[in-house]
Amino acid sequence: MTTSITFTPEMLAELEKAYASGTKRLTYEGKTIEYQDLADMERAINTLRRSLNAKAGKRKSRRVHMRSNRGL
């Protein structure tokens, strides 16, 4: 059985709140997930952010830094 998860801003907010408090266990909409460590939570937060930004049509901002010592 495949379960589809719909990411929501509320889910992201709850995950960020748990991360900030150092709690590795999160219950959302009656489902509990326990992360092995805070690095796993950070990856989950980044995944949710990317997914929500993609839905909203936002693109990842990129910066290009150029350096030259040849007079450019």
Residue pairs with C-beta under 8 A, 6 or more apart in sequence:
7 48
7 51
7 52
7 55
8 52
9 52
11 28
11 48
12 45
12 48
12 49
12 52
14 26
14 28
15 26
15 28
15 41
15 44
15 45
15 48
16 45
18 24
18 25
18 26
18 41
19 38
19 41
19 42
19 45
22 38
24 34
24 35
24 36
24 37
24 38
24 41
25 32
25 33
25 34
25 35
26 32
26 33
26 34
26 35
35 41
35 44
50 60
53 59
53 60
66 72
